[in-house]
Amino acid sequence: MKANAIHPAVRVGHVHLRVSDLDRAIGFYRDALGLGVTADGREAGLDAAFLAAGDYHHHVGLNTWASAGGPPADPAARGLRDFAIRFGDATERDRVTSQVAEAGYV
């Protein structure tokens, strides 16, 4: 397991997110949060990537199909505001929280 990899027992569920910048979003979920890229759709001509904890096919899907270069979502618009990541224990949660902060996201 990679040094900053999120523990494979972490459960995220399954969420697909429209993002404005795929590289930036991958950077957060992979480098700061520690999810592994299970598939990079750009290799097949798709502006999408899929990430997971452990060897699951993907917990988080990212795409720019209708959002590339777009502005942040309007706070009054309908849409996903947040989702939860369930950690196996407080130690793993705290480790990842520190990792995210060290990467400059908090």
Secondary structure, DSSP 8 states (H G I E B T S, - for coil): --TT---TT-B---EEEE-S-HHHHHIIIIIIS--EEEEEGGGGT-SEEEEESTTSS-SEEEE-TTTTT-----TTS-S------B-SSHHHHHHHHHHHHHTT--
